[in-house]
Amino acid sequence: MSRGPSIAEISAFLADVRVYRSGGGDPAALADRKAELLERIAASWPDDTEAAEVARLARAEADRHHGR
C-alpha cells in the first residue's frame, strides 16, 4: 500500500491555499500540489473508487491550468 501525505504536507498545502486566497501564489502550482496529494491519498486506499475519482478530477483540473 502506498503512503498517503503526512499531516505536515497537508498543513503546508493549506498554508499555500491561504496565501493564494490572499492574492499570492501560482494557481497552476497549487492545482498540481492538490492533485498530487489527492493522488497519493487515493493510492493509499486502492479500493476507494470515490477517492480515485476525486484525484482524477483534480489532476484534470491541474492539467487544464497548464493548457494540457
C-alpha positions as a LaTeX table, in Angstrom:
\begin{tabular}{lrrr}
\hline
Residue & $x$ (\AA) & $y$ (\AA) & $z$ (\AA) \\
\hline
Met1 & 0.00 & 0.00 & 0.00 \\
Ser2 & 1.27 & 3.47 & $-0.87$ \\
Arg3 & 1.91 & 6.08 & 1.74 \\
Gly4 & $-0.53$ & 8.96 & 1.83 \\
Pro5 & 0.57 & 12.52 & 2.53 \\
Ser6 & 1.70 & 13.43 & 6.02 \\
Ile7 & $-0.03$ & 15.93 & 8.26 \\
Ala8 & 2.88 & 18.30 & 7.66 \\
Glu9 & 2.44 & 18.06 & 3.88 \\
Ile10 & $-1.28$ & 18.73 & 4.13 \\
Ser11 & $-0.65$ & 21.64 & 6.52 \\
Ala12 & 1.88 & 23.14 & 4.11 \\
Phe13 & $-0.63$ & 22.83 & 1.26 \\
Leu14 & $-3.33$ & 24.54 & 3.31 \\
Ala15 & $-0.92$ & 27.35 & 4.17 \\
Asp16 & $-0.31$ & 27.82 & 0.44 \\
Val17 & $-4.09$ & 27.91 & $-0.14$ \\
Arg18 & $-4.30$ & 30.75 & 2.41 \\
Val19 & $-1.53$ & 32.64 & 0.58 \\
Tyr20 & $-3.30$ & 32.13 & $-2.75$ \\
Arg21 & $-6.64$ & 33.32 & $-1.36$ \\
Ser22 & $-4.98$ & 36.49 & $-0.08$ \\
Gly23 & $-3.75$ & 37.33 & $-3.57$ \\
Gly24 & $-0.42$ & 35.50 & $-3.85$ \\
Gly25 & 0.85 & 32.25 & $-5.24$ \\
Asp26 & 0.59 & 30.43 & $-8.53$ \\
Pro27 & $-2.79$ & 28.78 & $-9.20$ \\
Ala28 & $-1.25$ & 26.18 & $-11.54$ \\
Ala29 & 1.33 & 25.13 & $-8.94$ \\
Leu30 & $-1.36$ & 24.97 & $-6.28$ \\
Ala31 & $-3.56$ & 22.81 & $-8.52$ \\
Asp32 & $-0.60$ & 20.47 & $-9.14$ \\
Arg33 & 0.05 & 20.10 & $-5.43$ \\
Lys34 & $-3.62$ & 19.46 & $-4.72$ \\
Ala35 & $-3.77$ & 16.78 & $-7.43$ \\
Glu36 & $-0.58$ & 15.16 & $-6.20$ \\
Leu37 & $-1.84$ & 14.99 & $-2.60$ \\
Leu38 & $-5.19$ & 13.56 & $-3.70$ \\
Glu39 & $-3.48$ & 11.02 & $-5.97$ \\
Arg40 & $-1.36$ & 9.86 & $-3.04$ \\
Ile41 & $-4.43$ & 9.59 & $-0.82$ \\
Ala42 & $-6.22$ & 7.56 & $-3.50$ \\
Ala43 & $-3.18$ & 5.31 & $-3.97$ \\
Ser44 & $-3.09$ & 4.60 & $-0.25$ \\
Trp45 & $-6.75$ & 3.46 & $-0.41$ \\
Pro46 & $-6.85$ & 1.41 & $-3.64$ \\
Asp47 & $-10.37$ & 0.07 & $-3.03$ \\
Asp48 & $-11.85$ & 3.56 & $-2.59$ \\
Thr49 & $-13.28$ & 4.39 & $-6.01$ \\
Glu50 & $-14.57$ & 7.76 & $-4.82$ \\
Ala51 & $-11.07$ & 8.83 & $-3.74$ \\
Ala52 & $-9.75$ & 7.73 & $-7.13$ \\
Glu53 & $-12.41$ & 9.78 & $-8.92$ \\
Val54 & $-11.68$ & 12.88 & $-6.84$ \\
Ala55 & $-7.97$ & 12.51 & $-7.60$ \\
Arg56 & $-8.70$ & 12.05 & $-11.32$ \\
Leu57 & $-10.80$ & 15.21 & $-11.41$ \\
Ala58 & $-8.14$ & 17.18 & $-9.51$ \\
Arg59 & $-5.46$ & 16.04 & $-11.99$ \\
Ala60 & $-7.69$ & 17.03 & $-14.93$ \\
Glu61 & $-8.14$ & 20.49 & $-13.39$ \\
Ala62 & $-4.41$ & 20.83 & $-12.80$ \\
Asp63 & $-3.73$ & 19.85 & $-16.40$ \\
Arg64 & $-6.21$ & 22.50 & $-17.59$ \\
His65 & $-4.22$ & 25.13 & $-15.64$ \\
His66 & $-1.21$ & 24.11 & $-17.73$ \\
Gly67 & $-3.13$ & 24.02 & $-21.01$ \\
Arg68 & $-2.83$ & 20.24 & $-21.34$ \\
\hline
\end{tabular}
